[in-house]
């Protein structure tokens, strides 16, 4: 299925993108992804790096995750197309669902927009269930709001309790 592209530019939107990886030189891949992303958007903020156990198959390395805040005039579909191209460029190959990967780039929030198509769901459909997305997001945007849950992200995160332990491993300066 092709991804529809908008025919015109709109005013800039604030977008949050999740970055995750557990294969290869993870920090180098994060840095490479950031450099590529910056070719298409304005990078506003980068969270610290966080490690967590994998979701799904447990017989794989722990994941490293971060969230970035960007400003863009790209449509959500154009941004998705660019992110998928960056994943491929860095070496991501489709494997099993929730399997190991060299890089994973997901649109978490695109302003307060809600999209639900076969090719794109925004907000990310499982972000509200994942501490490794919510904590880095809150680090760079403490007032984040989930437009579908109609709740503060801080409240969603606190509702997860002590499940899904994660640990901060490095500050954002290590990626720039």
Contact map, one row per residue, 1 for C-alpha under 8 A:
11100000000000000000000000000000000000000000000000000000000000000000000000000000000000000000000000000000000000000000001000000000000000000000000000000000000000000000000000000000
11110000000000000000000000000000000000000000000000000000000000000000000000000000000000000000000000000000000000000000000000000000000000000000000000000000000000000000000000000000
11111000000000000000000000000000000000000000000000000000000000000000000000001100100000000000000000000000000000000000001000000000000000000000000000000000000000000000000000000000
01111100000000000000000000000000000000000000000000000000000000000000000000001100000000000000000000000000000000000000000000000000000000000000000000000000000000000000000000000000
00111110000000000000000000000000000000000000000000000000000000000000000000101100000000000000000000000000000000000000000000000000000000000000000000000000000000000000000000000000
00011111100000000000000000000000000000000000000000000000000000000000000000101100000000000000000000000000000000000000000000000000000000000000000000000000000000000000000000000000
00001111100000000000000000000000000000000000000000000000000000000000000000000000000000000000000000000000000000000000000000000000000000000000000000000000000000000000000000000000
00000111110000000000000000000000000000000000000000000000000000000000000000000000000000000000000000000000000000000000000000000000000000000000000000000000000000000000000000000000
00000111111000000000000000000000000000000000000000000000000000000000000011100000000000000000000000000000000000000000000000000000000000000000000000000000000000000000000000000000
00000001111100000000000000000000000000000000000000000000000000000000000011100000000000000000000000000000000000000000000000000000000000000000000000000000000000000000000000000000
00000000111110000000000000000000000000000000000000000000000000000000000010000000000000000000000000000000000000000000000000000000000000000000000000000000000000000000000000000000
00000000011111000000000000000000000000000000000000000000000000000000001111000000000000000000000000000000000000000000000000000000000000000000000000000000000000000000000000000000
00000000001111100000000000000000000000000000000000000000000000000000001110000000000000000000000000000000000001100000000000000000000000000000000000000000000000000000000000000000
00000000000111110000000000000000000000000000000000000000000000000000111100000000000000000000000000000000000001100000000000000000000000000000000000000000000000000000000000000000
00000000000011111000000000000000000000000000000000000000000000000000111100000000000000000000000000000000001111100000000000000000000000000000000000000000000000000000000000000000
00000000000001111100000000000000000000000000000000000000000000000011110000000000000000000000000000000000001111000000000000000000000000001000000000000000000000000000000000000000
00000000000000111110000000000000000000000000000000000000000000000011110000000000000000000000000000000000111110000000000000000000000000000000000000000000000000000000000000000000
00000000000000011111000000000000000000000000000000000000000000001111000000000000000000000000000000000001111100000000000000000000000010000000000000000000000000000000000000000000
00000000000000001111100000000100000000000000000000000000000000001111000000000000000000000000000000000011110000000000000000000000000000000000000000000000000000000000000000000000
00000000000000000111110000000100000000000000000000000000000000111100000000000000000000000000000000000011100000000000000000000000000000000000000000000000000000000000000000000000
00000000000000000011111001000000000000000000000000000000000000111000000000000000000000000000000000011111000000000000000000000000000000000000000000000000000000000000000000000000
00000000000000000001111101000000000000000000000000000000000111110000000000000000000000000000000000011110000000000000000000000000000000000000000000000000000000000000000000000000
00000000000000000000111111000000000000000000000000000000000010000000000000000000000000000000000000011110000000000000000000000000000000000000000000000000000000000000000000000000
00000000000000000000011111001000000000000000000000000000000000000000000000000000000000000000000000000100000000000000000000000000000000000000000000000000000000000000000000000000
00000000000000000000001111111000000000000000000000000000000000000000000000000000000000000000000000000100000000000000000000000000000000000000000000000000000000000000000000000000
00000000000000000000111111111100000000000000000000000000000000010000000000000000000000000000000000000110000000000000000000000000000000000000000000000000000000000000000000000000
00000000000000000000000011111110000000000000000000000000000000000000000000000000000000000000000000000000000000000000000000000000000000000000000000000000000000000000000000000010
00000000000000000000000011111111000000000000000000000000000000000000000000000000000000000000000000000000000000000000000000000000000000000000000000000000000000000000000000000000
00000000000000000000000111111111100000000000000000000000000000000000000000000000000000000100000000000110000000000000000000000000000000000000000000000000000000000000000000000000
00000000000000000011000001111111110000000000000000000000000000000000000000000000000000000000000000000010000000000000000000000000000000000000000000000000000000000000000000000010
00000000000000000000000000111111111000000000000000000000000000000000000000000000000000000000000000000000000000000000000000000000000000000000000000000000000000000000000000000011
00000000000000000000000000011111111100000000000000000000000000000000000000000000000000000100000000000000000000000000000000000000000000000000000000000000000000000000000000000000
00000000000000000000000000001111111110000000000000000000000000000000000000000000000001100100000000000000000000000000000000000000000000000000000000000000000000000000000000000000
00000000000000000000000000000111111111000000000000000000000000000000000000000000000000000000000000000000000000000000000000000000000000000000000000000000000000000000000000000000
00000000000000000000000000000011111111100000000000000000000000000000000000000000000000000000000000000000000000000000000000000000000000000000000000000000000000000000000000000000
00000000000000000000000000000001111111110000000000000000000000000000000000000000000001000000000000000000000000000000000000000000000000000000000000000000000000000000000000000000
00000000000000000000000000000000111111111000000000000000000000000000000000000000011001000000000000000000000000000000000000000000000000000000000000000000000000000000000000000000
00000000000000000000000000000000011111111110000000000000000000000000000000000000000000000000000000000000000000000000000000000000000000000000000000000000000000000000000000000000
00000000000000000000000000000000001111111000000000000000000000000000000000000000000000000000000000000000000000000000000000000000000000000000000000000000000000000000000000000000
00000000000000000000000000000000000111111100000000000000000000000000000101000000010000000000000000000000000000000000000000000000000000000000000000000000000000000000000000000000
00000000000000000000000000000000000011111110000000000000000000000000011111000000000000000000000000000000000000000000000000000000000000000000000000000000000000000000000000000000
00000000000000000000000000000000000001011111000000000000000000000000011100000000000000000000000000000000000000000000000000000000000000000000000000000000000000000000000000000000
00000000000000000000000000000000000001001111110000000000000000000001111000000000000000000000000000000000000000000000000000000000000000000000000000000000000000000000000000000000
00000000000000000000000000000000000000000111110000000000000000000001111000000000000000000000000000000000000000000000000000000000000000000000000000000000000000000000000000000000
00000000000000000000000000000000000000000011111000000000000000000001110000000000000000000000000000000000000000000000000000000000000000000001000000000000000000000000000000000000
00000000000000000000000000000000000000000011111100000000000000000111100000000000000000000000000000000000000000000000000000000000000000000001000000000000000000000000000000010000
00000000000000000000000000000000000000000000111110000000000000000111000000000000000000000000000000000000000000000000000000000000000000011011000000000000000000000000000000110000
00000000000000000000000000000000000000000000011111000000000000000100000000000000000000000000000000000000000000000000000000000000000000010010000000000000000000000000000111110000
00000000000000000000000000000000000000000000001111100000000000011100000000000000000000000000000000000000000000000000000000000000000000010000000000000000000000000000000111110000
00000000000000000000000000000000000000000000000111110000000000011100000000000000000000000000000000000000000000000000000000000000000100010000000000000000000000000000011111000000
00000000000000000000000000000000000000000000000011111000000001111000000000000000000000000000000000000000000000000000000000000000000100000000000000000000000000000000011110000000
00000000000000000000000000000000000000000000000001111100000001111000000000000000000000000000000000000000000000000000000000000000000100000000000000000000000000000001111000000000
00000000000000000000000000000000000000000000000000111110010011100000000000000000000000000000000000000000000000000000000000000000000000000000000000000000000000000001110000000000
00000000000000000000000000000000000000000000000000011111110111100000000000000000000000000000000001000000000000000000000000000000000000000000000000000000000000000000000000000000
00000000000000000000000000000000000000000000000000001111110000000000000000000000000000000000000001000000000000000000000000000000000000000000000000000000000000000000000000000000
00000000000000000000000000000000000000000000000000000111110000000000000000000000000000000000000011100000000000000000000000000000000000000000000000000000000000000000000000000000
00000000000000000000000000000000000000000000000000000111111100000000000000000000000000000000000001100000000000000000000000000000000000000000000000000000000000000000000000000000
00000000000000000000000000000000000000000000000000001111111110000000000000000000000000000000000000000000000000000000000000000000000000000000000000000000000000000000000000000000
00000000000000000000000000000000000000000000000000000000111110000000000000000000000000000000000000000000000000000000000000000000000000000000000000000000000000000000000000000000
00000000000000000000010000000000000000000000000000000100111111000000000000000000000000000000000000110000000000000000000000000000000000000000000000000000000000000000000000000000
00000000000000000000011000000000000000000000000000001100011111100000000000000000000000000000000000010000000000000000000000000000000000000000000000000000000000000000000000000000
00000000000000000000010000000000000000000000000000111100000111110000000000000000000000000000000000000000000000000000000000000000000000000000000000000000000000000000000000000000
00000000000000000001110000000000000000000000000000111100000011111000000000000000000000000000000000000000000000000000000000000000000000000000000000000000000000000000000000000000
00000000000000000001110001000000000000000000000011110000000001111100000000000000000000000000000000000000000000000000000000000000000000000000000000000000000000000000000000000000
00000000000000000111100000000000000000000000000011110000000000111110000000000000000000000000000000000000000000000000000000000000000110010000000000000000000000000000000000000000
00000000000000000111000000000000000000000000011111000000000000011111000000000000000000000000000000000000000000000000000000000000000110011000000000000000000000000000000000000000
00000000000000011110000000000000000000000000011000000000000000001111100000000000000000000000000000000000000000000000000000000000000010011000000000000000000000000000000000000000
00000000000000011110000000000000000000000011111000000000000000000111110000000000000000000000000000000000000000000000000000000000000000001001000000000000000000000000000000000000
00000000000001111000000000000000000000000011110000000000000000000011111000000000000000000000000000000000000000000000000000000000000000000001000000000000000000000000000000000000
00000000000001111000000000000000000000001111100000000000000000000001111100000000000000000000000000000000000000000000000000000000000000000000000000000000000000000000000000000000
00000000000111100000000000000000000000001111000000000000000000000000111110000000000000000000000000000000000000000000000000000000000000000000000000000000000000000000000000000000
00000000000111100000000000000000000000011100000000000000000000000000011111000000000000000000000000000000000000000000000000000000000000000000000000000000000000000000000000000000
00000000111110000000000000000000000000001000000000000000000000000000001111100000000000000000000000000000000000000000000000000000000000000000000000000000000000000000000000000000
00000000110100000000000000000000000000011000000000000000000000000000000111111110000000000000000000000000000000000000000000000000000000000000000000000000000000000000000000000000
00001100110000000000000000000000000000000000000000000000000000000000000011111110000000000000000000000000000000000000000000000000000000000000000000000000000000000000000000000000
00000000000000000000000000000000000000000000000000000000000000000000000001111111000000000000000000000000000001000000000000000000000000000000000000000000000000000000000000000000
00111100000000000000000000000000000000000000000000000000000000000000000001111111100000000000000000000000000000000000000100000000000000000000000000000000000000000000000000000000
00111100000000000000000000000000000000000000000000000000000000000000000001111111110000000000000000000000000000000000000000000000000000000000000000000000000000000000000000000000
00000000000000000000000000000000000000000000000000000000000000000000000001111111111000000000000000000000000000000000000000000000000000000000000000000000000000000000000000000000
00000000000000000000000000000000000000000000000000000000000000000000000000011111111100000000000000000000001000000000000100000000000000000000000000000000000000000000000000000000
00100000000000000000000000000000000000000000000000000000000000000000000000001111111110000000000000000000000000000000000000000000000000000000000000000000000000000000000000000000
00000000000000000000000000000000000010010000000000000000000000000000000000000111111111000000000000000000000000000000000000000000000000000000000000000000000000000000000000000000
00000000000000000000000000000000000010000000000000000000000000000000000000000011111111100000000000000000110000000000000000000000000000000000000000000000000000000000000000000000
00000000000000000000000000000000000000000000000000000000000000000000000000000001111111110000000000000000100000000000000000000000000000000000000000000000000000000000000000000000
00000000000000000000000000000000000000000000000000000000000000000000000000000000111111111000000000000000000000000000000000000000000000000000000000000000000000000000000000000000
00000000000000000000000000000000100110000000000000000000000000000000000000000000011111111100000000000000000000000000000000000000000000000000000000000000000000000000000000000000
00000000000000000000000000000000100000000000000000000000000000000000000000000000001111111111000000000011100000000000000000000000000000000000000000000000000000000000000000000000
00000000000000000000000000000000000000000000000000000000000000000000000000000000000111111111100000000000000000000000000000000000000000000000000000000000000000000000000000000000
00000000000000000000000000000000000000000000000000000000000000000000000000000000000011111111000000000000000000000000000000000000000000000000000000000000000000000000000000000000
00000000000000000000000000001001100000000000000000000000000000000000000000000000000001111111000000000110000000000000000000000000000000000000000000000000000000000000000000000000
00000000000000000000000000000000000000000000000000000000000000000000000000000000000000111111100000000110000000000000000000000000000000000000000000000000000000000000000000000000
00000000000000000000000000000000000000000000000000000000000000000000000000000000000000111111110000001111000000000000000000000000000000000000000000000000000000000000000000000000
00000000000000000000000000000000000000000000000000000000000000000000000000000000000000010011111000001000000000000000000000000000000000000000000000000000000000000000000000000000
00000000000000000000000000000000000000000000000000000000000000000000000000000000000000000001111100000000000000000000000000000000000000000000000000000000000000000000000000000000
00000000000000000000000000000000000000000000000000000000000000000000000000000000000000000000111110110000000000000000000000000000000000000000000000000000000000000000000000000000
00000000000000000000000000000000000000000000000000000000000000000000000000000000000000000000011111100000000000000000000000000000000000000000000000000000000000000000000000000000
00000000000000000000000000000000000000000000000000000001000000000000000000000000000000000000001111100000000000000000000000000000000000000000000000000000000000000000000000000000
00000000000000000000000000000000000000000000000000000111100000000000000000000000000000000000000111110000000000000000000000000000000000000000000000000000000000000000000000000000
00000000000000000000000000000000000000000000000000000001100100000000000000000000000000000000001111111000000000000000000000000000000000000000000000000000000000000000000000000000
00000000000000000000111000000000000000000000000000000000000110000000000000000000000000000000001001111100000000000000000000000000000000000000000000000000000000000000000000000000
00000000000000000000111000000000000000000000000000000000000000000000000000000000000000000001100000111111000000000000000000000000000000000000000000000000000000000000000000000000
00000000000000000000111111001000000000000000000000000000000000000000000000000000000000000111000000011111000000000000000000000000000000000000000000000000000000000000000000000000
00000000000000000011111001001100000000000000000000000000000000000000000000000000000000100111000000001111100000000000000000000000000000000000000000000000000000000000000000000000
00000000000000000111100000000000000000000000000000000000000000000000000000000000000000100001000000001111110000000000000000000000000000000000000000000000000000000000000000000000
00000000000000001111000000000000000000000000000000000000000000000000000000000000001100100000000000000011111000000000000000000000000000000000000000000000000000000000000000000000
00000000000000001110000000000000000000000000000000000000000000000000000000000000001000000000000000000001111100000000000000010000000000000000000000000000000000000000000000000000
00000000000000111100000000000000000000000000000000000000000000000000000000000001000000000000000000000000111111000000000001110000000000000000000000000000000000000000000000000000
00000000000000111100000000000000000000000000000000000000000000000000000000000000000000000000000000000000011111000000000001110010000000000000000000000000000000000000000000000000
00000000000000111000000000000000000000000000000000000000000000000000000000000000000000000000000000000000001111111000000001110000000000000000000001000000000000000000000000000000
00000000000011110000000000000000000000000000000000000000000000000000000000010000000000000000000000000000001111111000000001100000000000000000000000000000000000000000000000000000
00000000000011100000000000000000000000000000000000000000000000000000000000000000000000000000000000000000000011111000000000000000000000000000000000000000000000000000000000000000
00000000000000000000000000000000000000000000000000000000000000000000000000000000000000000000000000000000000011111100000000000000000000000000000001100000000000000000000000000000
00000000000000000000000000000000000000000000000000000000000000000000000000000000000000000000000000000000000011111110000001100000000000000000000000100000000000000000000000000000
00000000000000000000000000000000000000000000000000000000000000000000000000000000000000000000000000000000000000011111000011100000000000000000000000110000000000000000000000000000
00000000000000000000000000000000000000000000000000000000000000000000000000000000000000000000000000000000000000001111100111100000000000000000000000000000000000000000000000000000
00000000000000000000000000000000000000000000000000000000000000000000000000000000000000000000000000000000000000000111110111000000000000000000000000000000000000000000000000000000
00000000000000000000000000000000000000000000000000000000000000000000000000000000000000000000000000000000000000000011111110000000000000000000000000000000000000000000000000000000
00000000000000000000000000000000000000000000000000000000000000000000000000000000000000000000000000000000000000000001111110000000000000000000000000000000000000000000000000000000
10100000000000000000000000000000000000000000000000000000000000000000000000000000000000000000000000000000000000000000111110000000000000000000000000000000000000000000000000000000
00000000000000000000000000000000000000000000000000000000000000000000000000001001000000000000000000000000000000000011111111000000000000000000000000000000000000000000000000000000
00000000000000000000000000000000000000000000000000000000000000000000000000000000000000000000000000000000000000000111111111111000000000000000000000000000000000000000000000000000
00000000000000000000000000000000000000000000000000000000000000000000000000000000000000000000000000000000001111001111000111111000000000000000000000000000000000000000000000000000
00000000000000000000000000000000000000000000000000000000000000000000000000000000000000000000000000000000001111001110000011111010000000000000000001110000000000000000000000000000
00000000000000000000000000000000000000000000000000000000000000000000000000000000000000000000000000000000011110000000000011111110000000000000000000000000000000000000000000000000
00000000000000000000000000000000000000000000000000000000000000000000000000000000000000000000000000000000000000000000000011111111000000000000000000000000000000000000000000000000
00000000000000000000000000000000000000000000000000000000000000000000000000000000000000000000000000000000000000000000000000011111110000000000000000000000000000000000000000000000
00000000000000000000000000000000000000000000000000000000000000000000000000000000000000000000000000000000000100000000000000111111110011000000000000000000000000000000000000000000
00000000000000000000000000000000000000000000000000000000000000000000000000000000000000000000000000000000000000000000000000001111111011000000000000000000100110000000000000000000
00000000000000000000000000000000000000000000000000000000000000000000000000000000000000000000000000000000000000000000000000000111111000000000000000000000000000010000000000000000
00000000000000000000000000000000000000000000000000000000000000000000000000000000000000000000000000000000000000000000000000000111111111000000000000000000000000000001000000000000
00000000000000000000000000000000000000000000000000000000000000000000000000000000000000000000000000000000000000000000000000000001111111100000000000000000000010010001110000000000
00000000000000000000000000000000000000000000000001110000000000001100000000000000000000000000000000000000000000000000000000000000011111110000000000000000000000000001010000000000
00000000000000000100000000000000000000000000000000000000000000001110000000000000000000000000000000000000000000000000000000000011011111111000000000000000000000000000000000000000
00000000000000000000000000000000000000000000000000000000000000000000000000000000000000000000000000000000000000000000000000000011011111111100000000000000110010000000000000000000
00000000000000000000000000000000000000000000000000000000000000000000000000000000000000000000000000000000000000000000000000000000001111111110000000000000000010000000000000000000
00000000000000000000000000000000000000000000001111000000000000001110000000000000000000000000000000000000000000000000000000000000000111111111000000000000000000000000000000000000
00000000000000010000000000000000000000000000001000000000000000000111000000000000000000000000000000000000000000000000000000000000000011111111110100000000000000000000000000000000
00000000000000000000000000000000000000000000000000000000000000000000000000000000000000000000000000000000000000000000000000000000000001111111111100000000110000000000000000000000
00000000000000000000000000000000000000000000001100000000000000000000000000000000000000000000000000000000000000000000000000000000000000111111110000000000000000000000000000000000
00000000000000000000000000000000000000000000111000000000000000000001100000000000000000000000000000000000000000000000000000000000000000011111110000000000000000000000000000000000
00000000000000000000000000000000000000000000000000000000000000000000000000000000000000000000000000000000000000000000000000000000000000001111111100000000000000000000000000000000
00000000000000000000000000000000000000000000000000000000000000000000000000000000000000000000000000000000000000000000000000000000000000001111111100000000010000000000000000000000
00000000000000000000000000000000000000000000000000000000000000000000000000000000000000000000000000000000000000000000000000000000000000000100111110000001110000000000000000000000
00000000000000000000000000000000000000000000000000000000000000000000000000000000000000000000000000000000000000000000000000000000000000001100111111000001110000000000000000000000
00000000000000000000000000000000000000000000000000000000000000000000000000000000000000000000000000000000000000000000000000000000000000000000001111100111100000000000000000000000
00000000000000000000000000000000000000000000000000000000000000000000000000000000000000000000000000000000000010010000000000100000000000000000000111111111100000000000000000000000
00000000000000000000000000000000000000000000000000000000000000000000000000000000000000000000000000000000000000011100000000100000000000000000000011111110000000000000000000000000
00000000000000000000000000000000000000000000000000000000000000000000000000000000000000000000000000000000000000000100000000100000000000000000000001111100000000000000000000000000
00000000000000000000000000000000000000000000000000000000000000000000000000000000000000000000000000000000000000000000000000000000000000000000000001111110000000000000000000000000
00000000000000000000000000000000000000000000000000000000000000000000000000000000000000000000000000000000000000000000000000000000000000000000000011111111000000000000000000000000
00000000000000000000000000000000000000000000000000000000000000000000000000000000000000000000000000000000000000000000000000000000000000000000000011101111101100000000000000000000
00000000000000000000000000000000000000000000000000000000000000000000000000000000000000000000000000000000000000000000000000000000000000000000001111000111111100000000000000000000
00000000000000000000000000000000000000000000000000000000000000000000000000000000000000000000000000000000000000000000000000000001000001000100001111000011111110000000000000000000
00000000000000000000000000000000000000000000000000000000000000000000000000000000000000000000000000000000000000000000000000000000000001000100011100000001111111000000000000000000
00000000000000000000000000000000000000000000000000000000000000000000000000000000000000000000000000000000000000000000000000000000000000000000000000000011111111100000000000000000
00000000000000000000000000000000000000000000000000000000000000000000000000000000000000000000000000000000000000000000000000000001000000000000000000000011111111110000000000000000
00000000000000000000000000000000000000000000000000000000000000000000000000000000000000000000000000000000000000000000000000000001001001100000000000000000111111111000000000000000
00000000000000000000000000000000000000000000000000000000000000000000000000000000000000000000000000000000000000000000000000000000000000000000000000000000011111111000000000000000
00000000000000000000000000000000000000000000000000000000000000000000000000000000000000000000000000000000000000000000000000000000000000000000000000000000001111111000000000000000
00000000000000000000000000000000000000000000000000000000000000000000000000000000000000000000000000000000000000000000000000000000101000000000000000000000000111111111000000000000
00000000000000000000000000000000000000000000000000000000000000000000000000000000000000000000000000000000000000000000000000000000000000000000000000000000000011111110000000000000
00000000000000000000000000000000000000000000000000000000000000000000000000000000000000000000000000000000000000000000000000000000000000000000000000000000000000011111100000000000
00000000000000000000000000000000000000000000000000000000000000000000000000000000000000000000000000000000000000000000000000000000000000000000000000000000000000011111100000000000
00000000000000000000000000000000000000000000000000011000000000000000000000000000000000000000000000000000000000000000000000000000011100000000000000000000000000010111110000000000
00000000000000000000000000000000000000000000000000011000000000000000000000000000000000000000000000000000000000000000000000000000001000000000000000000000000000000111111000000000
00000000000000000000000000000000000000000000000001111000000000000000000000000000000000000000000000000000000000000000000000000000001100000000000000000000000000000001111100000000
00000000000000000000000000000000000000000000000001110000000000000000000000000000000000000000000000000000000000000000000000000000000000000000000000000000000000000000111110000000
00000000000000000000000000000000000000000000000111100000000000000000000000000000000000000000000000000000000000000000000000000000000000000000000000000000000000000000011111100000
00000000000000000000000000000000000000000000000111100000000000000000000000000000000000000000000000000000000000000000000000000000000000000000000000000000000000000000001111100000
00000000000000000000000000000000000000000000000111000000000000000000000000000000000000000000000000000000000000000000000000000000000000000000000000000000000000000000000111110100
00000000000000000000000000000000000000000000001110000000000000000000000000000000000000000000000000000000000000000000000000000000000000000000000000000000000000000000000111111100
00000000000000000000000000000000000000000000011110000000000000000000000000000000000000000000000000000000000000000000000000000000000000000000000000000000000000000000000001111111
00000000000000000000000000000000000000000000000000000000000000000000000000000000000000000000000000000000000000000000000000000000000000000000000000000000000000000000000000111111
00000000000000000000000000000000000000000000000000000000000000000000000000000000000000000000000000000000000000000000000000000000000000000000000000000000000000000000000001111111
00000000000000000000000000100110000000000000000000000000000000000000000000000000000000000000000000000000000000000000000000000000000000000000000000000000000000000000000000011111
00000000000000000000000000000010000000000000000000000000000000000000000000000000000000000000000000000000000000000000000000000000000000000000000000000000000000000000000000011111
